[in-house]
């Protein structure tokens, strides 16, 4: 007998962003990384006119772009992202 799967199949990883541990969705098919605008200071956002589309072809509205450091495990990275 097979047991019903109760957990999501989405892949999340824990990363330190702005000094706090956050759950980040790992999307290997994404062209860009996105971060909620409330996690980025307004003075760190530069304008960006790109039009982003979700997998279902709906528009994703962005405020601009930024680059911020993040840590995954012991790995320190700089991630360009669109808030």
mmCIF file of the N, C-alpha and C atoms, coordinates in Angstrom:
data_MODEL
# 
_entry.id   MODEL 
# 
loop_
_atom_site.group_PDB 
_atom_site.id 
_atom_site.type_symbol 
_atom_site.label_atom_id 
_atom_site.label_alt_id 
_atom_site.label_comp_id 
_atom_site.label_asym_id 
_atom_site.label_entity_id 
_atom_site.label_seq_id 
_atom_site.pdbx_PDB_ins_code 
_atom_site.Cartn_x 
_atom_site.Cartn_y 
_atom_site.Cartn_z 
_atom_site.occupancy 
_atom_site.B_iso_or_equiv 
_atom_site.pdbx_formal_charge 
_atom_site.auth_seq_id 
_atom_site.auth_comp_id 
_atom_site.auth_asym_id 
_atom_site.auth_atom_id 
_atom_site.pdbx_PDB_model_num 
ATOM 1   N N  . UNK A 1 1  ? 0.842  -1.168 0.000   1.00 0.00 ? 1  UNK A N  1 
ATOM 2   C CA . UNK A 1 1  ? 0.000  0.000  0.000   1.00 0.00 ? 1  UNK A CA 1 
ATOM 3   C C  . UNK A 1 1  ? 0.889  1.233  0.000   1.00 0.00 ? 1  UNK A C  1 
ATOM 4   N N  . UNK A 1 2  ? 0.581  2.204  -0.864  1.00 0.00 ? 2  UNK A N  1 
ATOM 5   C CA . UNK A 1 2  ? 1.345  3.445  -0.947  1.00 0.00 ? 2  UNK A CA 1 
ATOM 6   C C  . UNK A 1 2  ? 0.737  4.473  -0.007  1.00 0.00 ? 2  UNK A C  1 
ATOM 7   N N  . UNK A 1 3  ? 1.616  5.201  0.638   1.00 0.00 ? 3  UNK A N  1 
ATOM 8   C CA . UNK A 1 3  ? 1.183  6.249  1.545   1.00 0.00 ? 3  UNK A CA 1 
ATOM 9   C C  . UNK A 1 3  ? 1.041  7.552  0.758   1.00 0.00 ? 3  UNK A C  1 
ATOM 10  N N  . UNK A 1 4  ? -0.015 8.305  1.002   1.00 0.00 ? 4  UNK A N  1 
ATOM 11  C CA . UNK A 1 4  ? -0.215 9.578  0.316   1.00 0.00 ? 4  UNK A CA 1 
ATOM 12  C C  . UNK A 1 4  ? 0.866  10.566 0.735   1.00 0.00 ? 4  UNK A C  1 
ATOM 13  N N  . UNK A 1 5  ? 1.359  11.302 -0.238  1.00 0.00 ? 5  UNK A N  1 
ATOM 14  C CA . UNK A 1 5  ? 2.380  12.300 0.058   1.00 0.00 ? 5  UNK A CA 1 
ATOM 15  C C  . UNK A 1 5  ? 1.713  13.520 0.672   1.00 0.00 ? 5  UNK A C  1 
ATOM 16  N N  . UNK A 1 6  ? 2.169  13.926 1.858   1.00 0.00 ? 6  UNK A N  1 
ATOM 17  C CA . UNK A 1 6  ? 1.560  15.061 2.544   1.00 0.00 ? 6  UNK A CA 1 
ATOM 18  C C  . UNK A 1 6  ? 2.431  16.299 2.498   1.00 0.00 ? 6  UNK A C  1 
ATOM 19  N N  . UNK A 1 7  ? 3.687  16.162 2.112   1.00 0.00 ? 7  UNK A N  1 
ATOM 20  C CA . UNK A 1 7  ? 4.579  17.308 2.059   1.00 0.00 ? 7  UNK A CA 1 
ATOM 21  C C  . UNK A 1 7  ? 4.660  17.841 0.644   1.00 0.00 ? 7  UNK A C  1 
ATOM 22  N N  . UNK A 1 8  ? 4.968  19.126 0.537   1.00 0.00 ? 8  UNK A N  1 
ATOM 23  C CA . UNK A 1 8  ? 5.129  19.744 -0.770  1.00 0.00 ? 8  UNK A CA 1 
ATOM 24  C C  . UNK A 1 8  ? 6.417  19.252 -1.421  1.00 0.00 ? 8  UNK A C  1 
ATOM 25  N N  . UNK A 1 9  ? 6.448  19.258 -2.736  1.00 0.00 ? 9  UNK A N  1 
ATOM 26  C CA . UNK A 1 9  ? 7.658  18.839 -3.435  1.00 0.00 ? 9  UNK A CA 1 
ATOM 27  C C  . UNK A 1 9  ? 8.564  20.029 -3.752  1.00 0.00 ? 9  UNK A C  1 
ATOM 28  N N  . UNK A 1 10 ? 8.172  21.234 -3.335  1.00 0.00 ? 10 UNK A N  1 
ATOM 29  C CA . UNK A 1 10 ? 8.998  22.412 -3.569  1.00 0.00 ? 10 UNK A CA 1 
ATOM 30  C C  . UNK A 1 10 ? 10.295 22.303 -2.771  1.00 0.00 ? 10 UNK A C  1 
ATOM 31  N N  . UNK A 1 11 ? 11.371 22.795 -3.331  1.00 0.00 ? 11 UNK A N  1 
ATOM 32  C CA . UNK A 1 11 ? 12.681 22.725 -2.687  1.00 0.00 ? 11 UNK A CA 1 
ATOM 33  C C  . UNK A 1 11 ? 13.009 24.075 -2.039  1.00 0.00 ? 11 UNK A C  1 
ATOM 34  N N  . UNK A 1 12 ? 13.027 24.100 -0.733  1.00 0.00 ? 12 UNK A N  1 
ATOM 35  C CA . UNK A 1 12 ? 13.387 25.312 0.006   1.00 0.00 ? 12 UNK A CA 1 
ATOM 36  C C  . UNK A 1 12 ? 14.741 25.112 0.650   1.00 0.00 ? 12 UNK A C  1 
ATOM 37  N N  . UNK A 1 13 ? 15.508 26.189 0.731   1.00 0.00 ? 13 UNK A N  1 
ATOM 38  C CA . UNK A 1 13 ? 16.748 26.138 1.470   1.00 0.00 ? 13 UNK A CA 1 
ATOM 39  C C  . UNK A 1 13 ? 16.762 27.299 2.441   1.00 0.00 ? 13 UNK A C  1 
ATOM 40  N N  . UNK A 1 14 ? 17.495 27.122 3.523   1.00 0.00 ? 14 UNK A N  1 
ATOM 41  C CA . UNK A 1 14 ? 17.611 28.172 4.527   1.00 0.00 ? 14 UNK A CA 1 
ATOM 42  C C  . UNK A 1 14 ? 18.822 29.030 4.172   1.00 0.00 ? 14 UNK A C  1 
ATOM 43  N N  . UNK A 1 15 ? 18.594 30.340 4.090   1.00 0.00 ? 15 UNK A N  1 
ATOM 44  C CA . UNK A 1 15 ? 19.677 31.272 3.763   1.00 0.00 ? 15 UNK A CA 1 
ATOM 45  C C  . UNK A 1 15 ? 19.604 32.464 4.706   1.00 0.00 ? 15 UNK A C  1 
ATOM 46  N N  . UNK A 1 16 ? 20.756 32.997 5.034   1.00 0.00 ? 16 UNK A N  1 
ATOM 47  C CA . UNK A 1 16 ? 20.798 34.207 5.864   1.00 0.00 ? 16 UNK A CA 1 
ATOM 48  C C  . UNK A 1 16 ? 20.759 35.406 4.921   1.00 0.00 ? 16 UNK A C  1 
ATOM 49  N N  . UNK A 1 17 ? 19.701 36.210 5.034   1.00 0.00 ? 17 UNK A N  1 
ATOM 50  C CA . UNK A 1 17 ? 19.502 37.405 4.217   1.00 0.00 ? 17 UNK A CA 1 
ATOM 51  C C  . UNK A 1 17 ? 19.330 38.581 5.171   1.00 0.00 ? 17 UNK A C  1 
ATOM 52  N N  . UNK A 1 18 ? 20.160 39.597 5.035   1.00 0.00 ? 18 UNK A N  1 
ATOM 53  C CA . UNK A 1 18 ? 20.108 40.751 5.936   1.00 0.00 ? 18 UNK A CA 1 
ATOM 54  C C  . UNK A 1 18 ? 20.189 40.335 7.396   1.00 0.00 ? 18 UNK A C  1 
ATOM 55  N N  . UNK A 1 19 ? 21.008 39.329 7.682   1.00 0.00 ? 19 UNK A N  1 
ATOM 56  C CA . UNK A 1 19 ? 21.233 38.909 9.058   1.00 0.00 ? 19 UNK A CA 1 
ATOM 57  C C  . UNK A 1 19 ? 20.193 37.967 9.630   1.00 0.00 ? 19 UNK A C  1 
ATOM 58  N N  . UNK A 1 20 ? 19.139 37.655 8.875   1.00 0.00 ? 20 UNK A N  1 
ATOM 59  C CA . UNK A 1 20 ? 18.090 36.764 9.368   1.00 0.00 ? 20 UNK A CA 1 
ATOM 60  C C  . UNK A 1 20 ? 17.976 35.537 8.485   1.00 0.00 ? 20 UNK A C  1 
ATOM 61  N N  . UNK A 1 21 ? 17.688 34.391 9.102   1.00 0.00 ? 21 UNK A N  1 
ATOM 62  C CA . UNK A 1 21 ? 17.487 33.162 8.347   1.00 0.00 ? 21 UNK A CA 1 
ATOM 63  C C  . UNK A 1 21 ? 16.121 33.207 7.682   1.00 0.00 ? 21 UNK A C  1 
ATOM 64  N N  . UNK A 1 22 ? 16.098 32.965 6.380   1.00 0.00 ? 22 UNK A N  1 
ATOM 65  C CA . UNK A 1 22 ? 14.856 32.966 5.595   1.00 0.00 ? 22 UNK A CA 1 
ATOM 66  C C  . UNK A 1 22 ? 14.753 31.645 4.844   1.00 0.00 ? 22 UNK A C  1 
ATOM 67  N N  . UNK A 1 23 ? 13.524 31.227 4.563   1.00 0.00 ? 23 UNK A N  1 
ATOM 68  C CA . UNK A 1 23 ? 13.319 30.083 3.692   1.00 0.00 ? 23 UNK A CA 1 
ATOM 69  C C  . UNK A 1 23 ? 13.250 30.611 2.267   1.00 0.00 ? 23 UNK A C  1 
ATOM 70  N N  . UNK A 1 24 ? 14.095 30.096 1.399   1.00 0.00 ? 24 UNK A N  1 
ATOM 71  C CA . UNK A 1 24 ? 14.164 30.544 0.011   1.00 0.00 ? 24 UNK A CA 1 
ATOM 72  C C  . UNK A 1 24 ? 13.783 29.390 -0.902  1.00 0.00 ? 24 UNK A C  1 
ATOM 73  N N  . UNK A 1 25 ? 12.886 29.669 -1.831  1.00 0.00 ? 25 UNK A N  1 
ATOM 74  C CA . UNK A 1 25 ? 12.481 28.656 -2.799  1.00 0.00 ? 25 UNK A CA 1 
ATOM 75  C C  . UNK A 1 25 ? 13.561 28.532 -3.857  1.00 0.00 ? 25 UNK A C  1 
ATOM 76  N N  . UNK A 1 26 ? 14.046 27.338 -4.042  1.00 0.00 ? 26 UNK A N  1 
ATOM 77  C CA . UNK A 1 26 ? 15.052 27.068 -5.061  1.00 0.00 ? 26 UNK A CA 1 
ATOM 78  C C  . UNK A 1 26 ? 14.330 26.713 -6.356  1.00 0.00 ? 26 UNK A C  1 
ATOM 79  N N  . UNK A 1 27 ? 14.470 27.574 -7.350  1.00 0.00 ? 27 UNK A N  1 
ATOM 80  C CA . UNK A 1 27 ? 13.801 27.365 -8.638  1.00 0.00 ? 27 UNK A CA 1 
ATOM 81  C C  . UNK A 1 27 ? 14.859 27.324 -9.730  1.00 0.00 ? 27 UNK A C  1 
ATOM 82  N N  . UNK A 1 28 ? 15.263 26.135 -10.089 1.00 0.00 ? 28 UNK A N  1 
ATOM 83  C CA . UNK A 1 28 ? 16.348 25.984 -11.063 1.00 0.00 ? 28 UNK A CA 1 
ATOM 84  C C  . UNK A 1 28 ? 15.950 26.442 -12.459 1.00 0.00 ? 28 UNK A C  1 
ATOM 85  N N  . UNK A 1 29 ? 14.662 26.640 -12.713 1.00 0.00 ? 29 UNK A N  1 
ATOM 86  C CA . UNK A 1 29 ? 14.213 27.084 -14.022 1.00 0.00 ? 29 UNK A CA 1 
ATOM 87  C C  . UNK A 1 29 ? 14.040 28.587 -14.125 1.00 0.00 ? 29 UNK A C  1 
ATOM 88  N N  . UNK A 1 30 ? 14.261 29.313 -13.027 1.00 0.00 ? 30 UNK A N  1 
ATOM 89  C CA . UNK A 1 30 ? 14.058 30.763 -13.028 1.00 0.00 ? 30 UNK A CA 1 
ATOM 90  C C  . UNK A 1 30 ? 15.223 31.476 -13.713 1.00 0.00 ? 30 UNK A C  1 
ATOM 91  N N  . UNK A 1 31 ? 14.896 32.546 -14.430 1.00 0.00 ? 31 UNK A N  1 
ATOM 92  C CA . UNK A 1 31 ? 15.930 33.363 -15.069 1.00 0.00 ? 31 UNK A CA 1 
ATOM 93  C C  . UNK A 1 31 ? 16.509 34.396 -14.108 1.00 0.00 ? 31 UNK A C  1 
ATOM 94  N N  . UNK A 1 32 ? 15.737 34.809 -13.113 1.00 0.00 ? 32 UNK A N  1 
ATOM 95  C CA . UNK A 1 32 ? 16.172 35.813 -12.142 1.00 0.00 ? 32 UNK A CA 1 
ATOM 96  C C  . UNK A 1 32 ? 15.765 35.367 -10.742 1.00 0.00 ? 32 UNK A C  1 
ATOM 97  N N  . UNK A 1 33 ? 16.367 35.986 -9.741  1.00 0.00 ? 33 UNK A N  1 
ATOM 98  C CA . UNK A 1 33 ? 15.982 35.764 -8.351  1.00 0.00 ? 33 UNK A CA 1 
ATOM 99  C C  . UNK A 1 33 ? 15.113 36.927 -7.913  1.00 0.00 ? 33 UNK A C  1 
ATOM 100 N N  . UNK A 1 34 ? 14.078 36.637 -7.137  1.00 0.00 ? 34 UNK A N  1 
ATOM 101 C CA . UNK A 1 34 ? 13.179 37.673 -6.631  1.00 0.00 ? 34 UNK A CA 1 
ATOM 102 C C  . UNK A 1 34 ? 13.226 37.692 -5.118  1.00 0.00 ? 34 UNK A C  1 
ATOM 103 N N  . UNK A 1 35 ? 13.057 38.889 -4.553  1.00 0.00 ? 35 UNK A N  1 
ATOM 104 C CA . UNK A 1 35 ? 13.034 39.042 -3.105  1.00 0.00 ? 35 UNK A CA 1 
ATOM 105 C C  . UNK A 1 35 ? 11.946 40.056 -2.770  1.00 0.00 ? 35 UNK A C  1 
ATOM 106 N N  . UNK A 1 36 ? 11.218 39.859 -1.681  1.00 0.00 ? 36 UNK A N  1 
ATOM 107 C CA . UNK A 1 36 ? 10.184 40.833 -1.301  1.00 0.00 ? 36 UNK A CA 1 
ATOM 108 C C  . UNK A 1 36 ? 10.793 42.217 -1.083  1.00 0.00 ? 36 UNK A C  1 
ATOM 109 N N  . UNK A 1 37 ? 10.115 43.240 -1.553  1.00 0.00 ? 37 UNK A N  1 
ATOM 110 C CA . UNK A 1 37 ? 10.655 44.602 -1.476  1.00 0.00 ? 37 UNK A CA 1 
ATOM 111 C C  . UNK A 1 37 ? 10.864 45.072 -0.047  1.00 0.00 ? 37 UNK A C  1 
ATOM 112 N N  . UNK A 1 38 ? 10.097 44.543 0.910   1.00 0.00 ? 38 UNK A N  1 
ATOM 113 C CA . UNK A 1 38 ? 10.264 44.986 2.298   1.00 0.00 ? 38 UNK A CA 1 
ATOM 114 C C  . UNK A 1 38 ? 11.593 44.522 2.899   1.00 0.00 ? 38 UNK A C  1 
ATOM 115 N N  . UNK A 1 39 ? 12.305 43.639 2.229   1.00 0.00 ? 39 UNK A N  1 
ATOM 116 C CA . UNK A 1 39 ? 13.610 43.195 2.714   1.00 0.00 ? 39 UNK A CA 1 
ATOM 117 C C  . UNK A 1 39 ? 14.758 44.016 2.137   1.00 0.00 ? 39 UNK A C  1 
ATOM 118 N N  . UNK A 1 40 ? 14.451 45.011 1.314   1.00 0.00 ? 40 UNK A N  1 
ATOM 119 C CA . UNK A 1 40 ? 15.480 45.820 0.652   1.00 0.00 ? 40 UNK A CA 1 
ATOM 120 C C  . UNK A 1 40 ? 15.230 47.295 0.941   1.00 0.00 ? 40 UNK A C  1 
ATOM 121 N N  . UNK A 1 41 ? 16.274 48.018 1.348   1.00 0.00 ? 41 UNK A N  1 
ATOM 122 C CA . UNK A 1 41 ? 16.165 49.461 1.552   1.00 0.00 ? 41 UNK A CA 1 
ATOM 123 C C  . UNK A 1 41 ? 15.916 50.152 0.216   1.00 0.00 ? 41 UNK A C  1 
ATOM 124 N N  . UNK A 1 42 ? 15.059 51.157 0.215   1.00 0.00 ? 42 UNK A N  1 
ATOM 125 C CA . UNK A 1 42 ? 14.739 51.877 -1.030  1.00 0.00 ? 42 UNK A CA 1 
ATOM 126 C C  . UNK A 1 42 ? 15.985 52.420 -1.717  1.00 0.00 ? 42 UNK A C  1 
ATOM 127 N N  . UNK A 1 43 ? 16.976 52.880 -0.937  1.00 0.00 ? 43 UNK A N  1 
ATOM 128 C CA . UNK A 1 43 ? 18.179 53.459 -1.547  1.00 0.00 ? 43 UNK A CA 1 
ATOM 129 C C  . UNK A 1 43 ? 19.085 52.411 -2.184  1.00 0.00 ? 43 UNK A C  1 
ATOM 130 N N  . UNK A 1 44 ? 18.787 51.135 -1.992  1.00 0.00 ? 44 UNK A N  1 
ATOM 131 C CA . UNK A 1 44 ? 19.572 50.051 -2.592  1.00 0.00 ? 44 UNK A CA 1 
ATOM 132 C C  . UNK A 1 44 ? 18.943 49.523 -3.880  1.00 0.00 ? 44 UNK A C  1 
ATOM 133 N N  . UNK A 1 45 ? 17.777 50.065 -4.255  1.00 0.00 ? 45 UNK A N  1 
ATOM 134 C CA . UNK A 1 45 ? 17.067 49.601 -5.452  1.00 0.00 ? 45 UNK A CA 1 
ATOM 135 C C  . UNK A 1 45 ? 17.363 50.547 -6.613  1.00 0.00 ? 45 UNK A C  1 
ATOM 136 N N  . UNK A 1 46 ? 17.803 49.988 -7.732  1.00 0.00 ? 46 UNK A N  1 
ATOM 137 C CA . UNK A 1 46 ? 18.018 50.779 -8.937  1.00 0.00 ? 46 UNK A CA 1 
ATOM 138 C C  . UNK A 1 46 ? 16.923 50.418 -9.952  1.00 0.00 ? 46 UNK A C  1 
ATOM 139 N N  . UNK A 1 47 ? 16.505 51.396 -10.747 1.00 0.00 ? 47 UNK A N  1 
ATOM 140 C CA . UNK A 1 47 ? 15.422 51.139 -11.712 1.00 0.00 ? 47 UNK A CA 1 
ATOM 141 C C  . UNK A 1 47 ? 15.762 50.008 -12.672 1.00 0.00 ? 47 UNK A C  1 
ATOM 142 N N  . UNK A 1 48 ? 14.745 49.296 -13.081 1.00 0.00 ? 48 UNK A N  1 
ATOM 143 C CA . UNK A 1 48 ? 14.889 48.198 -14.035 1.00 0.00 ? 48 UNK A CA 1 
ATOM 144 C C  . UNK A 1 48 ? 13.587 48.109 -14.817 1.00 0.00 ? 48 UNK A C  1 
ATOM 145 N N  . UNK A 1 49 ? 13.680 48.177 -16.120 1.00 0.00 ? 49 UNK A N  1 
ATOM 146 C CA . UNK A 1 49 ? 12.493 48.201 -16.972 1.00 0.00 ? 49 UNK A CA 1 
ATOM 147 C C  . UNK A 1 49 ? 12.107 46.824 -17.516 1.00 0.00 ? 49 UNK A C  1 
ATOM 148 N N  . UNK A 1 50 ? 12.795 45.772 -17.074 1.00 0.00 ? 50 UNK A N  1 
ATOM 149 C CA . UNK A 1 50 ? 12.468 44.434 -17.572 1.00 0.00 ? 50 UNK A CA 1 
ATOM 150 C C  . UNK A 1 50 ? 11.036 44.054 -17.236 1.00 0.00 ? 50 UNK A C  1 
ATOM 151 N N  . UNK A 1 51 ? 10.455 43.273 -18.123 1.00 0.00 ? 51 UNK A N  1 
ATOM 152 C CA . UNK A 1 51 ? 9.118  42.726 -17.899 1.00 0.00 ? 51 UNK A CA 1 
ATOM 153 C C  . UNK A 1 51 ? 9.291  41.255 -17.551 1.00 0.00 ? 51 UNK A C  1 
ATOM 154 N N  . UNK A 1 52 ? 8.876  40.888 -16.355 1.00 0.00 ? 52 UNK A N  1 
ATOM 155 C CA . UNK A 1 52 ? 9.021  39.510 -15.911 1.00 0.00 ? 52 UNK A CA 1 
ATOM 156 C C  . UNK A 1 52 ? 7.694  38.787 -16.022 1.00 0.00 ? 52 UNK A C  1 
ATOM 157 N N  . UNK A 1 53 ? 7.757  37.530 -16.444 1.00 0.00 ? 53 UNK A N  1 
ATOM 158 C CA . UNK A 1 53 ? 6.565  36.705 -16.563 1.00 0.00 ? 53 UNK A CA 1 
ATOM 159 C C  . UNK A 1 53 ? 6.700  35.463 -15.694 1.00 0.00 ? 53 UNK A C  1 
ATOM 160 N N  . UNK A 1 54 ? 5.609  35.112 -15.034 1.00 0.00 ? 54 UNK A N  1 
ATOM 161 C CA . UNK A 1 54 ? 5.557  33.878 -14.243 1.00 0.00 ? 54 UNK A CA 1 
ATOM 162 C C  . UNK A 1 54 ? 5.349  32.703 -15.188 1.00 0.00 ? 54 UNK A C  1 
ATOM 163 N N  . UNK A 1 55 ? 5.438  31.502 -14.648 1.00 0.00 ? 55 UNK A N  1 
ATOM 164 C CA . UNK A 1 55 ? 5.274  30.288 -15.454 1.00 0.00 ? 55 UNK A CA 1 
ATOM 165 C C  . UNK A 1 55 ? 3.896  30.229 -16.117 1.00 0.00 ? 55 UNK A C  1 
ATOM 166 N N  . UNK A 1 56 ? 2.893  30.857 -15.490 1.00 0.00 ? 56 UNK A N  1 
ATOM 167 C CA . UNK A 1 56 ? 1.549  30.857 -16.073 1.00 0.00 ? 56 UNK A CA 1 
ATOM 168 C C  . UNK A 1 56 ? 1.314  32.063 -16.979 1.00 0.00 ? 56 UNK A C  1 
ATOM 169 N N  . UNK A 1 57 ? 2.389  32.754 -17.342 1.00 0.00 ? 57 UNK A N  1 
ATOM 170 C CA . UNK A 1 57 ? 2.377  33.874 -18.282 1.00 0.00 ? 57 UNK A CA 1 
ATOM 171 C C  . UNK A 1 57 ? 1.766  35.159 -17.722 1.00 0.00 ? 57 UNK A C  1 
ATOM 172 N N  . UNK A 1 58 ? 1.601  35.269 -16.402 1.00 0.00 ? 58 UNK A N  1 
ATOM 173 C CA . UNK A 1 58 ? 1.137  36.520 -15.813 1.00 0.00 ? 58 UNK A CA 1 
ATOM 174 C C  . UNK A 1 58 ? 2.346  37.403 -15.520 1.00 0.00 ? 58 UNK A C  1 
ATOM 175 N N  . UNK A 1 59 ? 2.133  38.705 -15.532 1.00 0.00 ? 59 UNK A N  1 
ATOM 176 C CA . UNK A 1 59 ? 3.208  39.665 -15.297 1.00 0.00 ? 59 UNK A CA 1 
ATOM 177 C C  . UNK A 1 59 ? 3.562  39.715 -13.818 1.00 0.00 ? 59 UNK A C  1 
ATOM 178 N N  . UNK A 1 60 ? 4.862  39.747 -13.535 1.00 0.00 ? 60 UNK A N  1 
ATOM 179 C CA . UNK A 1 60 ? 5.363  39.954 -12.177 1.00 0.00 ? 60 UNK A CA 1 
ATOM 180 C C  . UNK A 1 60 ? 5.869  41.390 -12.124 1.00 0.00 ? 60 UNK A C  1 
ATOM 181 N N  . UNK A 1 61 ? 5.252  42.217 -11.283 1.00 0.00 ? 61 UNK A N  1 
ATOM 182 C CA . UNK A 1 61 ? 5.646  43.619 -11.166 1.00 0.00 ? 61 UNK A CA 1 
ATOM 183 C C  . UNK A 1 61 ? 6.837  43.735 -10.219 1.00 0.00 ? 61 UNK A C  1 
ATOM 184 N N  . UNK A 1 62 ? 7.861  44.459 -10.655 1.00 0.00 ? 62 UNK A N  1 
ATOM 185 C CA . UNK A 1 62 ? 9.052  44.651 -9.833  1.00 0.00 ? 62 UNK A CA 1 
ATOM 186 C C  . UNK A 1 62 ? 9.282  46.144 -9.635  1.00 0.00 ? 62 UNK A C  1 
ATOM 187 N N  . UNK A 1 63 ? 9.993  46.490 -8.559  1.00 0.00 ? 63 UNK A N  1 
ATOM 188 C CA . UNK A 1 63 ? 10.335 47.878 -8.269  1.00 0.00 ? 63 UNK A CA 1 
ATOM 189 C C  . UNK A 1 63 ? 11.681 48.260 -8.864  1.00 0.00 ? 63 UNK A C  1 
ATOM 190 N N  . UNK A 1 64 ? 12.527 47.282 -9.144  1.00 0.00 ? 64 UNK A N  1 
ATOM 191 C CA . UNK A 1 64 ? 13.857 47.543 -9.672  1.00 0.00 ? 64 UNK A CA 1 
ATOM 192 C C  . UNK A 1 64 ? 14.742 46.350 -9.405  1.00 0.00 ? 64 UNK A C  1 
ATOM 193 N N  . UNK A 1 65 ? 16.045 46.621 -9.302  1.00 0.00 ? 65 UNK A N  1 
ATOM 194 C CA . UNK A 1 65 ? 16.986 45.534 -9.042  1.00 0.00 ? 65 UNK A CA 1 
ATOM 195 C C  . UNK A 1 65 ? 17.956 45.940 -7.947  1.00 0.00 ? 65 UNK A C  1 
ATOM 196 N N  . UNK A 1 66 ? 18.568 44.948 -7.357  1.00 0.00 ? 66 UNK A N  1 
ATOM 197 C CA . UNK A 1 66 ? 19.558 45.168 -6.306  1.00 0.00 ? 66 UNK A CA 1 
ATOM 198 C C  . UNK A 1 66 ? 20.507 43.981 -6.291  1.00 0.00 ? 66 UNK A C  1 
ATOM 199 N N  . UNK A 1 67 ? 21.562 44.088 -5.548  1.00 0.00 ? 67 UNK A N  1 
ATOM 200 C CA . UNK A 1 67 ? 22.459 42.963 -5.320  1.00 0.00 ? 67 UNK A CA 1 
ATOM 201 C C  . UNK A 1 67 ? 22.699 42.912 -3.823  1.00 0.00 ? 67 UNK A C  1 
ATOM 202 N N  . UNK A 1 68 ? 22.526 41.739 -3.246  1.00 0.00 ? 68 UNK A N  1 
ATOM 203 C CA . UNK A 1 68 ? 22.689 41.636 -1.802  1.00 0.00 ? 68 UNK A CA 1 
ATOM 204 C C  . UNK A 1 68 ? 23.403 40.350 -1.429  1.00 0.00 ? 68 UNK A C  1 
ATOM 205 N N  . UNK A 1 69 ? 24.154 40.410 -0.332  1.00 0.00 ? 69 UNK A N  1 
ATOM 206 C CA . UNK A 1 69 ? 24.846 39.209 0.122   1.00 0.00 ? 69 UNK A CA 1 
ATOM 207 C C  . UNK A 1 69 ? 23.871 38.251 0.798   1.00 0.00 ? 69 UNK A C  1 
ATOM 208 N N  . UNK A 1 70 ? 24.126 36.969 0.646   1.00 0.00 ? 70 UNK A N  1 
ATOM 209 C CA . UNK A 1 70 ? 23.377 35.967 1.387   1.00 0.00 ? 70 UNK A CA 1 
ATOM 210 C C  . UNK A 1 70 ? 24.302 34.819 1.693   1.00 0.00 ? 70 UNK A C  1 
ATOM 211 N N  . UNK A 1 71 ? 23.959 34.079 2.733   1.00 0.00 ? 71 UNK A N  1 
ATOM 212 C CA . UNK A 1 71 ? 24.777 32.950 3.170   1.00 0.00 ? 71 UNK A CA 1 
ATOM 213 C C  . UNK A 1 71 ? 23.917 31.705 3.203   1.00 0.00 ? 71 UNK A C  1 
ATOM 214 N N  . UNK A 1 72 ? 24.386 30.662 2.554   1.00 0.00 ? 72 UNK A N  1 
ATOM 215 C CA . UNK A 1 72 ? 23.730 29.358 2.566   1.00 0.00 ? 72 UNK A CA 1 
ATOM 216 C C  . UNK A 1 72 ? 24.733 28.393 3.172   1.00 0.00 ? 72 UNK A C  1 
ATOM 217 N N  . UNK A 1 73 ? 24.427 27.882 4.364   1.00 0.00 ? 73 UNK A N  1 
ATOM 218 C CA . UNK A 1 73 ? 25.405 27.063 5.075   1.00 0.00 ? 73 UNK A CA 1 
ATOM 219 C C  . UNK A 1 73 ? 26.627 27.908 5.379   1.00 0.00 ? 73 UNK A C  1 
ATOM 220 N N  . UNK A 1 74 ? 27.792 27.494 4.917   1.00 0.00 ? 74 UNK A N  1 
ATOM 221 C CA . UNK A 1 74 ? 29.023 28.274 5.104   1.00 0.00 ? 74 UNK A CA 1 
ATOM 222 C C  . UNK A 1 74 ? 29.408 29.034 3.841   1.00 0.00 ? 74 UNK A C  1 
ATOM 223 N N  . UNK A 1 75 ? 28.584 28.937 2.812   1.00 0.00 ? 75 UNK A N  1 
ATOM 224 C CA . UNK A 1 75 ? 28.857 29.577 1.519   1.00 0.00 ? 75 UNK A CA 1 
ATOM 225 C C  . UNK A 1 75 ? 28.297 31.003 1.520   1.00 0.00 ? 75 UNK A C  1 
ATOM 226 N N  . UNK A 1 76 ? 29.160 31.989 1.270   1.00 0.00 ? 76 UNK A N  1 
ATOM 227 C CA . UNK A 1 76 ? 28.721 33.385 1.160   1.00 0.00 ? 76 UNK A CA 1 
ATOM 228 C C  . UNK A 1 76 ? 28.599 33.733 -0.311  1.00 0.00 ? 76 UNK A C  1 
ATOM 229 N N  . UNK A 1 77 ? 27.456 34.287 -0.695  1.00 0.00 ? 77 UNK A N  1 
ATOM 230 C CA . UNK A 1 77 ? 27.163 34.601 -2.092  1.00 0.00 ? 77 UNK A CA 1 
ATOM 231 C C  . UNK A 1 77 ? 26.679 36.030 -2.202  1.00 0.00 ? 77 UNK A C  1 
ATOM 232 N N  . UNK A 1 78 ? 26.749 36.577 -3.394  1.00 0.00 ? 78 UNK A N  1 
ATOM 233 C CA . UNK A 1 78 ? 26.118 37.846 -3.694  1.00 0.00 ? 78 UNK A CA 1 
ATOM 234 C C  . UNK A 1 78 ? 25.070 37.565 -4.761  1.00 0.00 ? 78 UNK A C  1 
ATOM 235 N N  . UNK A 1 79 ? 23.849 37.911 -4.453  1.00 0.00 ? 79 UNK A N  1 
ATOM 236 C CA . UNK A 1 79 ? 22.760 37.559 -5.361  1.00 0.00 ? 79 UNK A CA 1 
ATOM 237 C C  . UNK A 1 79 ? 22.139 38.800 -5.960  1.00 0.00 ? 79 UNK A C  1 
ATOM 238 N N  . UNK A 1 80 ? 22.258 38.958 -7.280  1.00 0.00 ? 80 UNK A N  1 
ATOM 239 C CA . UNK A 1 80 ? 21.471 40.021 -7.902  1.00 0.00 ? 80 UNK A CA 1 
ATOM 240 C C  . UNK A 1 80 ? 20.014 39.588 -7.861  1.00 0.00 ? 80 UNK A C  1 
ATOM 241 N N  . UNK A 1 81 ? 19.115 40.506 -7.528  1.00 0.00 ? 81 UNK A N  1 
ATOM 242 C CA . UNK A 1 81 ? 17.702 40.139 -7.405  1.00 0.00 ? 81 UNK A CA 1 
ATOM 243 C C  . UNK A 1 81 ? 16.803 41.313 -7.746  1.00 0.00 ? 81 UNK A C  1 
ATOM 244 N N  . UNK A 1 82 ? 15.580 41.030 -8.079  1.00 0.00 ? 82 UNK A N  1 
ATOM 245 C CA . UNK A 1 82 ? 14.582 42.033 -8.408  1.00 0.00 ? 82 UNK A CA 1 
ATOM 246 C C  . UNK A 1 82 ? 13.575 42.103 -7.266  1.00 0.00 ? 82 UNK A C  1 
ATOM 247 N N  . UNK A 1 83 ? 13.509 43.249 -6.529  1.00 0.00 ? 83 UNK A N  1 
ATOM 248 C CA . UNK A 1 83 ? 12.518 43.386 -5.465  1.00 0.00 ? 83 UNK A CA 1 
ATOM 249 C C  . UNK A 1 83 ? 11.163 43.790 -6.007  1.00 0.00 ? 83 UNK A C  1 
# 
